[in-house]
């Protein structure tokens, strides 16, 4: 009746591949919602993370921190480690640059051997990265001996 010469789609069926993709997507989304919505399945990434952290804490080795205060050989090694690792931020004489001055009598996070070890090993907020994995416990103790020798001068 109204032939315009333009092609028209009169009740063409959707290809079977598209239907399979459409219904497969719906089934996948429903399964995902059922298995990964905490309110439905009880699964939570936070629970999984806490379990992994608890297992890691159990398997973590206790680090024995050595005292090298006054040991000239350890102070020399500590100075070499300090120059290669710490000097870019604290200068070679530890008077501070990007990082704070480490020769002062009072430091922000404390001046005891344990406080300084904690700062070097685990880092501090706002700039101090952790160095335990990179340097090791024994070398950190030698760096602390070097820093103590600077403070005593």
N, CA and C atoms as a LAMMPS dump frame, in Angstrom:
ITEM: TIMESTEP
0
ITEM: NUMBER OF ATOMS
459
ITEM: BOX BOUNDS ff ff ff
-5.0000000000000000e+02 5.0000000000000000e+02
-5.0000000000000000e+02 5.0000000000000000e+02
-5.0000000000000000e+02 5.0000000000000000e+02
ITEM: ATOMS id mol type element x y z
1 1 1 N 0.805 -1.172 0
2 1 2 C 0 0 0
3 1 3 C 0.865 1.259 0
4 2 1 N 1.788 1.367 0.926
5 2 2 C 2.673 2.521 0.948
6 2 3 C 4.088 2.099 0.603
7 3 1 N 4.364 1.643 -0.55
8 3 2 C 5.695 1.227 -0.958
9 3 3 C 6.52 2.463 -1.249
10 4 1 N 7.631 2.594 -0.5
11 4 2 C 8.52 3.749 -0.702
12 4 3 C 9.824 3.315 -1.338
13 5 1 N 10.079 2.074 -1.451
14 5 2 C 11.306 1.578 -2.025
15 5 3 C 12.425 1.411 -1.007
16 6 1 N 12.168 1.789 0.23
17 6 2 C 13.171 1.641 1.277
18 6 3 C 13.048 0.25 1.889
19 7 1 N 14.211 -0.344 2.236
20 7 2 C 14.115 -1.675 2.861
21 7 3 C 13.516 -1.58 4.262
22 8 1 N 12.672 -2.503 4.62
23 8 2 C 12.057 -2.54 5.941
24 8 3 C 12.296 -3.894 6.565
25 9 1 N 12.306 -3.899 7.894
26 9 2 C 12.479 -5.157 8.607
27 9 3 C 11.126 -5.613 9.089
28 10 1 N 10.628 -6.626 8.499
29 10 2 C 9.327 -7.145 8.878
30 10 3 C 9.504 -8.433 9.671
31 11 1 N 9.48 -8.301 10.978
32 11 2 C 9.531 -9.441 11.883
33 11 3 C 10.75 -10.33 11.671
34 12 1 N 11.921 -9.699 11.489
35 12 2 C 13.152 -10.482 11.395
36 12 3 C 13.532 -10.975 12.776
37 13 1 N 14.046 -12.202 12.829
38 13 2 C 14.41 -12.788 14.11
39 13 3 C 15.815 -12.339 14.5
40 14 1 N 16.046 -12.251 15.836
41 14 2 C 17.367 -11.921 16.36
42 14 3 C 18.27 -13.129 16.145
43 15 1 N 19.532 -12.916 15.724
44 15 2 C 20.432 -14.063 15.543
45 15 3 C 20.605 -14.837 16.849
46 16 1 N 20.733 -16.15 16.732
47 16 2 C 20.819 -17.024 17.901
48 16 3 C 22.049 -16.717 18.749
49 17 1 N 23.142 -16.285 18.152
50 17 2 C 24.349 -15.93 18.902
51 17 3 C 24.104 -14.757 19.843
52 18 1 N 23.344 -13.761 19.359
53 18 2 C 23.028 -12.608 20.202
54 18 3 C 22.112 -12.999 21.355
55 19 1 N 21.156 -13.856 21.08
56 19 2 C 20.271 -14.336 22.153
57 19 3 C 21.066 -15.114 23.191
58 20 1 N 21.976 -15.968 22.749
59 20 2 C 22.808 -16.73 23.662
60 20 3 C 23.662 -15.787 24.519
61 21 1 N 24.248 -14.781 23.886
62 21 2 C 25.056 -13.797 24.616
63 21 3 C 24.203 -13.027 25.624
64 22 1 N 23.03 -12.616 25.252
65 22 2 C 22.136 -11.852 26.123
66 22 3 C 21.739 -12.664 27.352
67 23 1 N 21.244 -13.881 27.138
68 23 2 C 20.809 -14.698 28.267
69 23 3 C 21.993 -15.195 29.097
70 24 1 N 23.124 -15.459 28.448
71 24 2 C 24.33 -15.835 29.178
72 24 3 C 24.793 -14.705 30.095
73 25 1 N 24.715 -13.459 29.6
74 25 2 C 25.068 -12.301 30.43
75 25 3 C 24.157 -12.164 31.634
76 26 1 N 22.877 -12.387 31.439
77 26 2 C 21.917 -12.308 32.546
78 26 3 C 22.215 -13.398 33.582
79 27 1 N 22.476 -14.609 33.131
80 27 2 C 22.779 -15.704 34.056
81 27 3 C 24.07 -15.413 34.818
82 28 1 N 25.094 -14.914 34.119
83 28 2 C 26.348 -14.564 34.776
84 28 3 C 26.123 -13.49 35.843
85 29 1 N 25.392 -12.432 35.518
86 29 2 C 25.153 -11.354 36.48
87 29 3 C 24.379 -11.841 37.695
88 30 1 N 23.388 -12.667 37.485
89 30 2 C 22.64 -13.202 38.628
90 30 3 C 23.544 -14.062 39.512
91 31 1 N 24.361 -14.914 38.905
92 31 2 C 25.29 -15.733 39.68
93 31 3 C 26.292 -14.864 40.436
94 32 1 N 26.803 -13.847 39.785
95 32 2 C 27.769 -12.946 40.426
96 32 3 C 27.145 -12.256 41.634
97 33 1 N 25.929 -11.776 41.46
98 33 2 C 25.224 -11.098 42.562
99 33 3 C 24.999 -12.063 43.723
100 34 1 N 24.594 -13.291 43.416
101 34 2 C 24.317 -14.271 44.472
102 34 3 C 25.601 -14.646 45.223
103 35 1 N 26.705 -14.856 44.508
104 35 2 C 27.93 -15.329 45.152
105 35 3 C 28.769 -14.22 45.78
106 36 1 N 28.71 -13.001 45.27
107 36 2 C 29.631 -11.962 45.734
108 36 3 C 28.975 -10.756 46.403
109 37 1 N 27.702 -10.8 46.655
110 37 2 C 27.059 -9.746 47.419
111 37 3 C 27.071 -10.165 48.884
112 38 1 N 27.746 -9.403 49.744
113 38 2 C 27.87 -9.81 51.15
114 38 3 C 26.531 -10.036 51.843
115 39 1 N 25.522 -9.265 51.497
116 39 2 C 24.227 -9.42 52.159
117 39 3 C 23.566 -10.752 51.804
118 40 1 N 23.886 -11.297 50.647
119 40 2 C 23.267 -12.546 50.22
120 40 3 C 24.13 -13.75 50.597
121 41 1 N 25.403 -13.717 50.193
122 41 2 C 26.26 -14.895 50.381
123 41 3 C 27.104 -14.837 51.646
124 42 1 N 27.312 -13.643 52.197
125 42 2 C 28.161 -13.515 53.374
126 42 3 C 29.631 -13.399 53.023
127 43 1 N 29.99 -13.515 51.734
128 43 2 C 31.381 -13.4 51.298
129 43 3 C 31.814 -11.951 51.396
130 44 1 N 33.025 -11.741 51.866
131 44 2 C 33.545 -10.384 51.969
132 44 3 C 35.04 -10.409 51.733
133 45 1 N 35.515 -9.481 50.928
134 45 2 C 36.953 -9.358 50.697
135 45 3 C 37.664 -9.022 51.995
136 46 1 N 37.021 -8.247 52.843
137 46 2 C 37.643 -7.845 54.097
138 46 3 C 37.884 -9.045 55.011
139 47 1 N 36.94 -9.972 55.054
140 47 2 C 37.128 -11.186 55.852
141 47 3 C 38.288 -12.015 55.308
142 48 1 N 38.35 -12.134 53.992
143 48 2 C 39.415 -12.89 53.358
144 48 3 C 40.768 -12.225 53.647
145 49 1 N 40.814 -10.914 53.547
146 49 2 C 42.048 -10.165 53.807
147 49 3 C 42.482 -10.335 55.262
148 50 1 N 41.556 -10.222 56.198
149 50 2 C 41.888 -10.387 57.612
150 50 3 C 42.408 -11.791 57.905
151 51 1 N 41.838 -12.802 57.273
152 51 2 C 42.325 -14.177 57.449
153 51 3 C 43.748 -14.327 56.912
154 52 1 N 44.018 -13.74 55.751
155 52 2 C 45.364 -13.808 55.18
156 52 3 C 46.371 -13.086 56.069
157 53 1 N 45.982 -11.947 56.616
158 53 2 C 46.881 -11.19 57.493
159 53 3 C 47.144 -11.961 58.792
160 54 1 N 46.138 -12.635 59.317
161 54 2 C 46.323 -13.431 60.529
162 54 3 C 47.284 -14.589 60.27
163 55 1 N 47.148 -15.247 59.121
164 55 2 C 48.07 -16.326 58.772
165 55 3 C 49.492 -15.8 58.591
166 56 1 N 49.629 -14.627 57.982
167 56 2 C 50.957 -14.043 57.779
168 56 3 C 51.586 -13.659 59.109
169 57 1 N 50.784 -13.154 60.033
170 57 2 C 51.314 -12.763 61.346
171 57 3 C 51.808 -13.986 62.111
172 58 1 N 51.127 -15.123 61.954
173 58 2 C 51.56 -16.345 62.631
174 58 3 C 52.891 -16.85 62.072
175 59 1 N 53.061 -16.71 60.756
176 59 2 C 54.267 -17.235 60.127
177 59 3 C 55.427 -16.243 60.138
178 60 1 N 55.176 -15.035 60.598
179 60 2 C 56.223 -14.006 60.616
180 60 3 C 57.286 -14.336 61.653
181 61 1 N 58.539 -14.165 61.254
182 61 2 C 59.644 -14.448 62.156
183 61 3 C 59.855 -13.263 63.097
184 62 1 N 60.266 -13.566 64.292
185 62 2 C 60.605 -12.499 65.232
186 62 3 C 62.007 -12.019 64.911
187 63 1 N 62.134 -10.718 64.8
188 63 2 C 63.42 -10.136 64.447
189 63 3 C 64.158 -9.766 65.722
190 64 1 N 65.38 -10.239 65.834
191 64 2 C 66.195 -9.866 66.977
192 64 3 C 67.035 -8.661 66.58
193 65 1 N 66.898 -7.603 67.347
194 65 2 C 67.606 -6.37 67.066
195 65 3 C 68.87 -6.338 67.923
196 66 1 N 69.997 -6.143 67.261
197 66 2 C 71.266 -6.13 67.977
198 66 3 C 71.644 -4.698 68.339
199 67 1 N 72.361 -4.563 69.419
200 67 2 C 72.88 -3.27 69.867
201 67 3 C 74.347 -3.173 69.46
202 68 1 N 74.678 -2.179 68.658
203 68 2 C 76.061 -1.981 68.229
204 68 3 C 76.633 -0.67 68.745
205 69 1 N 76.036 -0.077 69.761
206 69 2 C 76.498 1.211 70.278
207 69 3 C 77.961 1.125 70.694
208 70 1 N 78.782 2.034 70.168
209 70 2 C 80.182 2.084 70.53
210 70 3 C 81.083 1.145 69.76
211 71 1 N 80.549 0.25 68.96
212 71 2 C 81.327 -0.689 68.163
213 71 3 C 81.813 0.031 66.908
214 72 1 N 83.105 0.33 66.832
215 72 2 C 83.634 1.148 65.737
216 72 3 C 83.478 0.484 64.372
217 73 1 N 83.614 -0.825 64.317
218 73 2 C 83.445 -1.534 63.045
219 73 3 C 81.996 -1.417 62.558
220 74 1 N 81.052 -1.611 63.477
221 74 2 C 79.634 -1.509 63.124
222 74 3 C 79.277 -0.076 62.725
223 75 1 N 79.865 0.905 63.397
224 75 2 C 79.594 2.31 63.07
225 75 3 C 80.104 2.623 61.667
226 76 1 N 81.263 2.086 61.299
227 76 2 C 81.819 2.306 59.968
228 76 3 C 80.91 1.696 58.907
229 77 1 N 80.468 0.465 59.135
230 77 2 C 79.545 -0.194 58.201
231 77 3 C 78.223 0.572 58.146
232 78 1 N 77.741 1.012 59.319
233 78 2 C 76.502 1.79 59.379
234 78 3 C 76.602 3.085 58.603
235 79 1 N 77.774 3.721 58.646
236 79 2 C 77.975 4.961 57.898
237 79 3 C 77.9 4.687 56.397
238 80 1 N 78.533 3.608 55.943
239 80 2 C 78.481 3.252 54.524
240 80 3 C 77.046 2.97 54.072
241 81 1 N 76.311 2.249 54.887
242 81 2 C 74.908 1.954 54.557
243 81 3 C 74.094 3.243 54.545
244 82 1 N 74.335 4.115 55.535
245 82 2 C 73.613 5.385 55.612
246 82 3 C 73.878 6.222 54.369
247 83 1 N 75.128 6.294 53.944
248 83 2 C 75.473 7.115 52.778
249 83 3 C 74.813 6.565 51.515
250 84 1 N 74.787 5.251 51.369
251 84 2 C 74.208 4.686 50.153
252 84 3 C 72.686 4.654 50.162
253 85 1 N 72.077 4.562 51.327
254 85 2 C 70.621 4.384 51.392
255 85 3 C 69.872 5.618 51.892
256 86 1 N 70.407 6.261 52.922
257 86 2 C 69.662 7.317 53.608
258 86 3 C 70.063 8.732 53.187
259 87 1 N 71.292 8.883 52.682
260 87 2 C 71.82 10.209 52.372
261 87 3 C 71.011 10.989 51.326
262 88 1 N 70.356 10.343 50.366
263 88 2 C 69.574 11.143 49.421
264 88 3 C 68.51 12.022 50.096
265 89 1 N 67.994 11.594 51.219
266 89 2 C 66.973 12.398 51.914
267 89 3 C 67.521 13.116 53.143
268 90 1 N 68.505 12.542 53.828
269 90 2 C 68.985 13.089 55.104
270 90 3 C 70.383 13.712 55.013
271 91 1 N 70.973 13.783 53.825
272 91 2 C 72.339 14.259 53.567
273 91 3 C 73.357 13.29 54.172
274 92 1 N 74.581 13.348 53.709
275 92 2 C 75.605 12.411 54.169
276 92 3 C 75.987 12.628 55.626
277 93 1 N 75.809 13.858 56.12
278 93 2 C 76.136 14.127 57.528
279 93 3 C 74.905 14.052 58.427
280 94 1 N 73.777 13.605 57.897
281 94 2 C 72.514 13.403 58.622
282 94 3 C 71.912 14.689 59.164
283 95 1 N 72.277 15.83 58.589
284 95 2 C 71.725 17.107 59.066
285 95 3 C 70.387 17.433 58.438
286 96 1 N 69.912 16.623 57.571
287 96 2 C 68.567 16.807 57.027
288 96 3 C 68.576 17.503 55.687
289 97 1 N 67.676 17.098 54.86
290 97 2 C 67.456 17.682 53.55
291 97 3 C 65.971 17.583 53.304
292 98 1 N 65.594 16.607 52.502
293 98 2 C 64.175 16.298 52.332
294 98 3 C 63.648 15.708 53.636
295 99 1 N 64.444 14.833 54.237
296 99 2 C 64.099 14.222 55.526
297 99 3 C 64.605 15.085 56.666
298 100 1 N 64.208 14.785 57.892
299 100 2 C 64.589 15.62 59.03
300 100 3 C 66.057 15.448 59.438
301 101 1 N 66.512 16.37 60.252
302 101 2 C 67.851 16.327 60.824
303 101 3 C 67.884 15.212 61.861
304 102 1 N 68.806 14.267 61.7
305 102 2 C 68.874 13.109 62.599
306 102 3 C 69.944 13.26 63.672
307 103 1 N 70.629 14.392 63.695
308 103 2 C 71.674 14.603 64.703
309 103 3 C 71.146 15.33 65.93
310 104 1 N 69.886 15.7 65.913
311 104 2 C 69.3 16.439 67.032
312 104 3 C 69.088 15.525 68.239
313 105 1 N 69.011 16.141 69.423
314 105 2 C 68.814 15.37 70.659
315 105 3 C 67.406 14.787 70.731
316 106 1 N 66.427 15.462 70.155
317 106 2 C 65.04 14.989 70.154
318 106 3 C 64.577 14.794 68.719
319 107 1 N 63.969 13.65 68.461
320 107 2 C 63.394 13.366 67.154
321 107 3 C 61.883 13.212 67.301
322 108 1 N 61.166 13.432 66.228
323 108 2 C 59.701 13.411 66.264
324 108 3 C 59.135 12.1 66.803
325 109 1 N 59.719 10.974 66.414
326 109 2 C 59.188 9.675 66.821
327 109 3 C 60.016 9.008 67.914
328 110 1 N 60.917 9.748 68.541
329 110 2 C 61.7 9.22 69.659
330 110 3 C 63.139 8.942 69.277
331 111 1 N 63.998 8.872 70.288
332 111 2 C 65.429 8.68 70.049
333 111 3 C 65.951 7.362 70.61
334 112 1 N 65.103 6.553 71.168
335 112 2 C 65.584 5.273 71.678
336 112 3 C 65.898 4.348 70.506
337 113 1 N 66.691 3.34 70.792
338 113 2 C 67.076 2.367 69.762
339 113 3 C 65.824 1.756 69.123
340 114 1 N 64.853 1.411 69.939
341 114 2 C 63.618 0.79 69.456
342 114 3 C 62.823 1.745 68.554
343 115 1 N 62.74 3.024 68.959
344 115 2 C 61.997 4.017 68.166
345 115 3 C 62.632 4.229 66.8
346 116 1 N 63.942 4.364 66.782
347 116 2 C 64.638 4.594 65.513
348 116 3 C 64.546 3.356 64.629
349 117 1 N 64.691 2.189 65.243
350 117 2 C 64.555 0.943 64.483
351 117 3 C 63.174 0.859 63.833
352 118 1 N 62.153 1.169 64.603
353 118 2 C 60.779 1.146 64.095
354 118 3 C 60.611 2.116 62.926
355 119 1 N 61.194 3.295 63.03
356 119 2 C 61.097 4.294 61.961
357 119 3 C 61.766 3.799 60.686
358 120 1 N 62.948 3.217 60.814
359 120 2 C 63.671 2.764 59.625
360 120 3 C 63.029 1.5 59.051
361 121 1 N 62.715 0.553 59.894
362 121 2 C 62.201 -0.736 59.425
363 121 3 C 60.815 -0.628 58.802
364 122 1 N 59.912 0.083 59.465
365 122 2 C 58.52 0.123 59.005
366 122 3 C 58.11 1.437 58.373
367 123 1 N 58.997 2.439 58.392
368 123 2 C 58.668 3.727 57.799
369 123 3 C 57.753 4.545 58.694
370 124 1 N 57.528 5.762 58.271
371 124 2 C 56.632 6.673 58.989
372 124 3 C 55.754 7.393 57.978
373 125 1 N 54.593 7.898 58.416
374 125 2 C 53.709 8.596 57.481
375 125 3 C 54.372 9.856 56.919
376 126 1 N 53.926 10.273 55.779
377 126 2 C 54.358 11.514 55.127
378 126 3 C 55.808 11.489 54.677
379 127 1 N 56.26 10.385 54.118
380 127 2 C 57.538 10.426 53.449
381 127 3 C 58.562 9.369 53.766
382 128 1 N 58.594 8.814 54.952
383 128 2 C 59.633 7.84 55.289
384 128 3 C 59.184 6.443 54.871
385 129 1 N 59.823 5.86 53.832
386 129 2 C 59.436 4.516 53.407
387 129 3 C 60.063 3.457 54.303
388 130 1 N 59.499 2.25 54.322
389 130 2 C 60.095 1.169 55.112
390 130 3 C 61.33 0.6 54.41
391 131 1 N 62.346 0.245 55.205
392 131 2 C 63.582 -0.281 54.647
393 131 3 C 63.95 -1.668 55.171
394 132 1 N 63.099 -2.326 55.934
395 132 2 C 63.436 -3.626 56.503
396 132 3 C 63.717 -4.66 55.412
397 133 1 N 62.868 -4.749 54.421
398 133 2 C 63.045 -5.725 53.35
399 133 3 C 64.278 -5.42 52.514
400 134 1 N 64.541 -4.138 52.321
401 134 2 C 65.632 -3.714 51.459
402 134 3 C 66.993 -3.839 52.143
403 135 1 N 67.073 -3.441 53.401
404 135 2 C 68.36 -3.365 54.096
405 135 3 C 68.578 -4.554 55.019
406 136 1 N 67.598 -4.936 55.77
407 136 2 C 67.733 -6.039 56.72
408 136 3 C 67.907 -5.53 58.136
409 137 1 N 67.58 -6.368 59.088
410 137 2 C 67.568 -6.002 60.498
411 137 3 C 68.954 -5.664 61.038
412 138 1 N 69.936 -6.478 60.705
413 138 2 C 71.289 -6.272 61.231
414 138 3 C 71.884 -4.95 60.735
415 139 1 N 71.68 -4.656 59.459
416 139 2 C 72.222 -3.419 58.901
417 139 3 C 71.506 -2.195 59.46
418 140 1 N 70.22 -2.318 59.731
419 140 2 C 69.491 -1.205 60.351
420 140 3 C 70.089 -0.905 61.723
421 141 1 N 70.422 -1.939 62.476
422 141 2 C 71.034 -1.74 63.797
423 141 3 C 72.388 -1.039 63.68
424 142 1 N 73.131 -1.336 62.637
425 142 2 C 74.414 -0.669 62.419
426 142 3 C 74.226 0.794 62.031
427 143 1 N 73.193 1.082 61.258
428 143 2 C 72.88 2.479 60.923
429 143 3 C 72.507 3.24 62.193
430 144 1 N 71.771 2.603 63.083
431 144 2 C 71.39 3.239 64.345
432 144 3 C 72.632 3.531 65.175
433 145 1 N 73.602 2.623 65.187
434 145 2 C 74.847 2.858 65.909
435 145 3 C 75.572 4.074 65.309
436 146 1 N 75.573 4.192 63.986
437 146 2 C 76.177 5.348 63.346
438 146 3 C 75.467 6.634 63.739
439 147 1 N 74.135 6.625 63.748
440 147 2 C 73.373 7.816 64.123
441 147 3 C 73.612 8.191 65.577
442 148 1 N 73.701 7.194 66.454
443 148 2 C 73.996 7.475 67.869
444 148 3 C 75.377 8.095 68.024
445 149 1 N 76.332 7.662 67.211
446 149 2 C 77.683 8.244 67.282
447 149 3 C 77.675 9.699 66.83
448 150 1 N 76.815 10.049 65.906
449 150 2 C 76.702 11.446 65.476
450 150 3 C 76.1 12.313 66.561
451 151 1 N 75.141 11.772 67.298
452 151 2 C 74.468 12.517 68.354
453 151 3 C 75.376 12.733 69.564
454 152 1 N 76.298 11.836 69.811
455 152 2 C 77.18 11.935 70.974
456 152 3 C 78.302 12.935 70.768
457 153 1 N 78.583 13.291 69.51
458 153 2 C 79.668 14.233 69.222
459 153 3 C 79.292 15.645 69.594
